Amino acid sequence: MCNPSEVATRYHHGQLREALLTASRELLAESGAGGLSLRAAARRAGVSTAAPYRHFKDKQALLVALAHAAFVELDASLSAVEAALAPPKAGDLELVQRLGVAYVRFAAERGPEFRLMFGELAPAPDSDPQLAAATAAAAAHLPRAIGALAPELDGEQHRDLTLLAWSIVHGLSTLYLDGHLGTQTPARAEAIAERIIAQLGVAIEAALSRRPRQ
């Protein structure tokens, strides 16, 4: 077990916190959020059991930090897609499709963290201001893309179609992680997401056809 001076020597300038987060991600992959603890993270990082308390007051604070980091990375992935296709064109599904594929890819590549972000042990976004901000930022991409795709939608139609799109990609992500998509490759899940999201065009046309004529 390391004493405080050994910890200080080994980790400088916030490296202890990052080492604990890295160790915690490994533990998440092995045993899920239920099997994670500050003590286990300390052992995995090779530091004293007291060391994590320099950065995390309890397990919940550690879970919040892990979820926050994951949402920041999801937001970065989706932001890169938006930037590559800016400005989006009305009537063009490509941005929504690419966002959906990126969402599924993130889930496939970061399954344990994805489960933490949305599972039963997920920290409530309003439990931490930084987590709330990161969650909101990641969640804003799809509604924005739906609005650009069909700006003539009214508020209720926009909300419904955004929920439909999210249900598709989140549902596919969950099915993939639970082993229900047959051949277990991220590419398969991404291809399915792209095909199904293409059907949003039909849903949008149907929604617009039901609007009363001005």
N, C-alpha and C positions, 0 to 999 in steps of 0.2 A: 504494500500500500504506500502511496506517495504522500510525503508531507507537503505543507504549503509551499515551502521553498522549492521543492522539486517540481511542483505544478507550475510555479511561476517561471522556472527555468525552461520547462518544456514548452509552454504555451505563452505567447506574447501577443499583445494588441488584438484581443478578441479571438485569438485562435482556440482558446479553451471552449468558448461557446460553440464555435463551428465544429470542433472535434466532438463535442457532445451531441450536436445535431446529426453529424455523420454517423456516429455510433447508434443514435436512436433510429435513424432510417434503416440501418442494418437490422436492428431488433424488430422494427415494424415488419420488415420483409419476412422475418423468421417466425414471429409469434403474434403479430397484430398489435393493435393499440392496447388490448387487454393485458398483454404480457410485457408491456413497457413500464419501466420504473426508473427513477433517478439513480437508484443504486445500480441497476443493471447497465444503464448508460455509462455510469462512472467506471464500472468494471471493464466494459468494452473499450472505452477510451483510454484505459490504463491510468486513471487518476483516483484520488481518494474519494470515498463516498461523500465527503463533505464538499468537494469541489463544485458539483453542479449547483449548489445553493448560492454560489456567487452570481449566477445568472437566472436561475429558475427557483421560485419559492416553493413549488410543488410540482407534481406530475402534470396537473392541469396546465400550468404555465408552460411546461415543455410541449404539451400537445398543441397549445395555442401557437407557439413558435414554429412548430413543424407545419401546422396548417397554413400559417401566414406565409411561410417561405414557399410552400407548394402553390398557393394562390398567386403569389407574385410571379412564379415561373410560368403558370398557366396563362396569366395575363400577358406576359412577355411573348409567349408563343403565338397567342391570338393577335397581339399587336403587330407582330412581324407579318402575319398574313394580311391584315388590314393595310399595312404600309405598302406591301407589294402590289396590291390591287387598287390602290387609291388613284383617282376617286372612283367609287363604285358607280355602276350604271343602272338606272332604273330598268327593271325587267330582266336583268341579268342575274342568274342564280349562282354565278361562279363564286362570289365572295361568301355567300352562305354555305355553299358546298365545301369550300376550302376551310372555313372556320370549323365546320362539323368534322371534317377529316382531322384537323389539328387537335380538336378536343378528344376524339377517339384515340388518336396516336398518343396523346399525353397520358390518357388512362391506361393504355396498353403498356407503355414504357414505365409508368410510375404507379403501378397498381396499388401497392401498399399505402402510398401517400394519398392516392385518389380515394381509397376506402376511408382513410382518416378524414379527408375533407368533407365527405358526404355521408359517412356511416353513422351508426347509432352512437358511437363515442365521439363524434365530431364536436369540437368546441362551438358553442353558439357564436355567430359573428359579432353579436352585440356585447360579447363578454370582453372584447378588447378593441379599442379604436383602430389600431393598425390592421388587425384581422378584418374588421368591418370594411375598412377602406379597400383592402386587397380583394376581398370577396366581391364588393360592388364593382370594382374595376374589371375583374374577370367576367362578371356577369353582364357587363354593359355591351360587349361586342356583338352578340347575337341580336338583341333588340335593335341596335343601331343598323346592323346589316339588313334586317327585315324592313326597317323604315326606309332605307335607301333603295331596296329592291322594289318596293311598292309604296311610294309616298302618299298615294291616294287612299290608303286604308284608313278607316276611322280608328279611334282609340281601342275599342273592344276587339276589332278585327286584328289589329296589330298585336295586342296582348295574346289573343288566342293562337295566332300563327307563330309567335315567338315561343309560346309554351309547346306548341306542336313540334317545332324544330328542336327545342331543347330535349323534349321527351324522346325524340328519335335518337339523338346523339348520346344522351345520357343513358337511355335504355340499352342501346347497342354496347356502350362501354361496360355497363354492368353485366350484360349477357356474355360479353367476351371474357371478363374477369372471372365469371362464374363457370366458364367452360361450356357454354351452350351454343357456340357458333361453329361447331364442327372442327375443321382443321384450325388449330390454334396458332395463327400468325397475325401479327398486327396488320399486315397488308390486307388480309381478308376482311378484317373488321373495318378498315378504312374504305375499301372498295364498296362494301355493303352500305356504309354511311353515305357515300357519294351517290349511289344509285337511289337510295330511299329519299334523300333530301331533294333529289330532282323532282320527286312527286309534289313538292311544295308548290311548284308552279301551278299544278292542277288545283290545289287547295286555294291558292291566291285568286285564280280566275273564278272559282266558285264563290269565294267571299265577295269579290267585286260584283259579280252578277246579281247577288242578292241585295245590293245597295239600291235604295230608291233613286230613281233618276231625278236629277235636279231640274 
